């Protein structure tokens, strides 16, 4: 689930705290700035984009660029400044065992390269999006400490791996 990081000034040195959407899949930030998933066909087609909507007159920047015409797509690790207040947007997901969706074609496990049946227990790597068996017979996701393709940690329930301080933001 997407989330926002905001500075936690109640601790020294300043740390980052995570907030979740306040209403469904909409984040409400200061100055009535919203971040939301698109509706209609864009949502139905599985688009991963999120959009920042800014009211007229709000001083909003994404990655240092002004938001023109009140709308802009936002992505994982984007910095958002609202009237000088800093936030970071993240779409990082936690690794979890889930039924492999039917994608209309054969999906091969990224580790063992064998076909993975639709509906079978599998894990989608949050780092690269590759699918792995995780069914007791083939525990390909947890076979090693890291994803065989991108190096993402394979700990189930291990928590989020990206925070703004990892990139030097304090």
N, C-alpha and C positions, 0 to 999 in steps of 0.2 A: 504494500500500500504506500503510495507517495506520502511524503512528509516534508515539513519545513524545519530548518534549523534556525534558531534565533539566539542571540547572546544571552547568557544567564549572568546578569550583573550582580546577583546575590552572592556569588562566590568569587574568591580571589585566588589565582588569576581567573579572569573571565573564562567561562567554559561555554559550550554550546548545548542547548537543550532542544529536544525534538518536540514538535507539535503535529498533531494529526488534523485532518479536515474537520471543521466544526459542524458542517451541515452536509451529510452525504458525501459527495465528491467535490465539494467546494471549500476552498480555503478563503477566509476573510481576513485580510491584512489591514494595517492602518490606512486611513484616508479612503476607506471603502474600495480598496484595490482587491480584486478577486482573482483567484486562480482556479480554473475549472477544466474539466474534461469536455470536449465538444459533444454535443448531442446529435441526434438524428443519425444519418447514414455514416458519418465519421466514427461515431461510437460503435455502431453496429458492425462496421468493418474491422474493428479491432485496432484502430489507430491509437498509438501510444502517446500522441501529442497532448500536451496540456496548454492552456492559453491563459495569459495574464490579461485582465481587463482593468483599465485604469480610467477613472472619471476625469473629465476635463479639468485642467488646472493643477492636477497632482504632479509633483516632481518625482517621477519614477524612472529608474534606470535598470536595465538588465545587462549584466556583464559590461557595465560602463557606458552603454549606449542608451540614449533617450528612447522612451516608448512613444512613437508617433501614432497619431490617430487612435490612441487608447487601446490597442490590442497587439499582442505579440505572443508567439509560441515560446514556451519555456521547456527546458530539458534538464536532465540529471546534472547536478553540480552547478547550475546557474546561480549567480549572485544577483540578488534583487535589492536595490536601494530605494527606499521610500522616504523622501524628505530627510535623507541622510541616515536612516535606520537600516541596518544590514540584516538580510535574510538569505538563506540558501535553500534552494528547491532540490529535492532528491526523489528519484523514482526507484531507488534501490529496493529490491524485494528480498525477502528471506528465502533461503533454500527450504523447500518443503516437499514431502512425498505427496503426489497428487495423481489422478488418472491422466494418462497421456491422451491429449485430445486427438480426435480423428482429423488429420490434416489432409485427407484425400490422397495421400501417397505413403509409401513405406518410410518409416522413420527408423534410422539405425542409431544404436547407442553410440555415443561419442567415445566411449572407452573400449568396449569389446567388439564394436562394429556389427553386432548381430541385430536382426530386426527386432524392434520393440513394438508389441501389439498395442493398438489403440485401446484405451480404457485400462491398460495395465498400470501398476504402480511405477512411477518414474519421478525423476527430479529434473526440473529445468534450471540450468545454471543461471543464477542472477547476474553473473558477469558477462557471459557471452551468448546465452540463450540456447545452448546445446542441450539435448535431452540425454539422460542416462537411466539405465535400469536401476531399480531399487526395490526388488521384490522378494528378498529372502534367498532365492536361488542365485540370482545375479545382483549383487549389491555393488553395482559399478560406481555409483556416486560416492559412496563412503569407502570405496576400496583404497583410496589414497587420501592424503591430507589436502590435496589441491586438485582443482579441475585439470584434466589432462590437456585442455586447450588454452585456458586463459590464466590459470594460477589462482582462481578464486577459492577460498577456503571451503572445504566440503563438510564442515560441521553443520549438522542439522540442528536448528534452534540456536545457532551460535551468535545470533545478533547481527546487527548491521555492521558493515566493514568500512563504510566511508563516512567521515565527518569533516567539516570545514577545517578543523585544526590539523588534519593530515596534510593539508596543502598550505599550511603556514598561516591560516587566518586566525587571529586571536582578538 
